[in-house]
Amino acid sequence: MNDEHKNNPLHGIKLKQILEELQAKYGWELLGQFVNIRCFTYDPSINSCLKFLRKTPWARSKVEALYLMMISKKDGDRYGD
């Protein structure tokens, strides 16, 4: 693995996968509460969210941070933490 990416847990994970996993776990309503962006709260869809997040770095950062929190909790559950 390239040294540049070895400490990046998002390396190799597509934004679409992140959105699908977050939506499956929390649903659109809760996502809209966690990250207050219109694409989560008004007529949400994976495609509209992808379009918005690809153009809006601050929103994408918040979504990625939420995803990292979700997977870290998932790993903690796996190890009994």
N, C-alpha and C positions, 0 to 999 in steps of 0.2 A: 504494500500500500504506500502511496506517495506520502512523504512526511507532511506535506502541506495539508492533507485531508485526514490524517489519522486521528486527530482530536476533534473532528467535526461530526457530531452524531447525525447531522442532517445530510451528510454526503451520500449521494446515490438515491435519496428519497425524493420523489417527485412531489411537487406542490399538490397535484391532484390526489395523490395517495394521502397526503397530510389532511386535506379537506375531507376526504371520504371517511377517514378514521375518526376525525373529530366529530363529524356530523353523525356518524353511527353511534358514537359514545354519548354525546351530549345533546344532539338535536339542534335544529336551527335556533330555536328560542333561547336556549341557554348559551349558545355560541354568541348570539346577539347581545346577551348580558355580559359575557366575558370580554368580548371585543365589540365595542359599540360602533359597528359600521353598517351602513344601509343594506349592503348586499346580503347580510345575515338576517336583517329584520324586515325587509320589504320584498316579498316575492322571491325568496332565496332559491338558488340552484347552484350546482357545482360549477356550471359554465359561467354564470354571471360573476360568481366569486373569483374564479380563476382569472377572468378578464380584469377585474378590479385589482386583485392582489398583485398581478404581474406588473401593473402600472403604478402601484402605490407602495413604495418601500416601507414606510412606517407601519402600515397596516399588515403587510406581509411579516414584518418582524414580530409583531404582536401575536399573529397566528402561529408562527413558528415557535415562539416562546411557550405558548399554550400547549402545543404539541409536545415539546420537550418535557414540560411538566407532566403531561399525561403519560408519556412513556416512562418517565422516571418513577412515577407512582406505580405503574404496571410492573416495573422491575422490582420495586420494593415489595409489592404484594407477592411476587414470585419467591422471594427470599425470606418471607415471614417478617419483614420490617413493619 
